[in-house]
Amino acid sequence: MDINDKNATDKDGDKPNIAFIGLGNMGAPMAENLLKAGYTLCVYDLSQAATERLQQVGASVASSPIEAARHAQVVISMLPAGKHVHSVYLGENGSNGLLTELPKGTLVIDSSTIAAADAIKVAEAASQLGVDFLDAPVSGGTGGAIAGSLTFIVGGSDEAFAKAQPMLAVMGKNIFHAGDQGAGQVAKICNNMLLGILMAGTAEAINLGVKNGLDPKVLSDIMLQSSGRNWTLEVYNPYPQVMENVPSSNGYQGGFMSKLMQKDLNLAMQTAQDTNVETPMGSKAAELYEAHTVENGDKDFSSIMGRHDHSVLF
């Protein structure tokens, strides 16, 4: 089979060739899991160290997104922000991006977390060119990316979703089709807005108890069996040494950085403003994380606990 044929598949004649763009803390392990599952990958990232890591485990390396996609039937991207997604797919001036180089029928899966309006803009441009575009942001953090247990929240057509499912199943455990283009991003920011609210509220409640003489673990156990029960208490307690193997018991290292939570809360606020929806609790959480990330942006988002009890950050 001619490798220059855009319809070429890998050696087992079943799996499509994939271009993977963006090899950060999330993208790299996602790409590695695809390689382990037998997919042929050509990867691109600005970081030479990141591309070398993937090359060592079987990927080929490209010098640009366009080169990476030259023999691919599927493009997957995991990029930092909407401006990067626009730059890759639409180009700097909106006319020389990757989309214009892709043949009709190519499937694009963008797992970046960006504004729904940005995802819809790229999806509409893709549709005009006959390219299938899915916005497919993820939940589950770096641990989920490594384990292949991410949650994918997907927006796009039924047909494109069906084509993507085998690859998403390699990288994730829970795969949801939220609706049409942009729906994945809306669902993701709704979830993360609630998570930010819950984390800030849980930290506030624990601090109130501790400052009034309660043991943080005893209080956490009480709330876990009461109406205040929530995900942060169950699996991600923000108070140090209450729970093992969570960032709060490791100096707030690892996990989901506070600056990323701030980014997602800001995206939620942008969407709320665009659609004239009131989100007073989300707005307060965004305000709290904006102040917190000034000095603690690289710490896990549970470090918001330190806003109330500064001793836990030192």
Beta strands, then each sheet from edge to edge (+ up, - down):
strand 1: 18-21
strand 2: 41-44
strand 3: 60-61
strand 4: 74-77
strand 5: 107-110
strand 6: 132-135
strand 7: 138-139
strand 8: 150-155
strand 9: 172-179
sheet 1: 3+ 2+ 1+ 4+ 5+ 6+
sheet 2: 7+ 8- 9-
end
